[in-house]
Amino acid sequence: MVLHLALEVDGAGAHPGAALATSIPADRLLSADHLRRTVAAAENAGVTLVTFDDSLVGPARVDALTRAAFVAPLTSRIGLVPLAHPAVIEPFHLASQVAALDHAATGRAGWLVGSGPVPGARAALDRPVADGQDLLDETGDVVRVVRDLWDSWEDDAVIRDTATGRYIDRDRLHYVDFTSGGTGPFAGPDLRDAPDGARAPFTVKGPLIVPRGPQGQPVVVARAGTVPADLVDIALVDTPQASGAPLTFLDLHVTLDTARATAADRLAALEDLAPSGDVLRWTGSPDGLVELLLSLRGAVDGVRLLPALLEEDLPELVRWVLPTLRVARVTPTPRPGATLRDTLGLPRPTNRHATLQETS
């Protein structure tokens, strides 16, 4: 029984105090070279996928989708899963960008669905920002229409017929004609001054402007309970539990012993800078983390490791934890040329329109 490992690689680390504790200058921390080196270390260590967090506030940086697209041609095996929040990216553009990433990564793209309130969202939009249950419902609608848009091109829609000068078979492109839930006027510039709270309905016509990707549909990752389980490929959980999704990954914050200091001392120093709150955390030796991960086989399908301080925890993971698990054949090693769905053991989704044509 295998256990997939994912790794969060954004910024200085997952702990709120990481940005204050890092010794890496801000201009280098957010540089393309630092990102390339971090993802390369994860890929060489055999990590199944990396996630890229995102935020509208804080230090200026390139968005997660663009960062993932940058490393796509520089990698060959690892899955690339940027966070994009449905509340701040229009569904059509979101679907196009993730589909384009899947092409750039030759089938290794995913989408980490953002959830919950987004600081700074109002300043980025021309419409009210939903909250509470309305935001949950809107998130579900966005995931649903994004999946619809990924199917709006059939797999063989691109024909490249030089004899006739036809690039696509337009009969194999489809409108999605989606209308979301919500009440009141539809989203648009007229709502710029409307108060936040209730969701504004939206419509999407389609088809997408990007052909169907190598995976058919990129892998959708979401926190359990924020998106209907039938729309999710990997559900993230905070405790080992059934999620209803095909795969379940446990989020585990990690602070490891290093030659410089014990994990407990390192975590205490980070907590003095910024308290982290109540999260599931491993604090201790790399050997102890290996034992914990071994015990999680069968309870979950994978674990997403969130290093407290990347510059100190990632080398320990790469040097001690991941090689031990690989030698024990606990974690699968992604193959060059394999899609992320291949690595995860997920089937390639059949295009809903092709199925309808075959049965009609």
Buried (B, 14 or more C-beta within 10 A) or exposed (E): EBBBBBBBBBBBBBBBBBBEBBEBEEEEBBBEEBBBEBBBBBBEBBBBBBBBBBBBEEEEBBBBBBBBBBBBEEBBBBBBBBBBBBBBBBBBEBBBBBBBBBBBBBBBBBBBBBBEEBEEBBEEBEBBBBBEEBBBBBBBBBBBBBBBBBBBBBBEBBEEEEEEEEEBBEEBBBEBEBEBEBEEEBBEEEBEEBEBEBBBBBEBEBBBBBBBBBBBBBBBBBBBBBBBBEBBBBBBBEEBEEBEBBBBBBBBBBBBBBEEEBBEEBBEBBBEBBEBEEEEBBBBBBEBBBEBBEEBBEBBBBBBBBBBBBBBBBBBBBEBBBBBBBEEEBBBBBEEEBBBBBBBEBEBBEBBBBEEEEEE
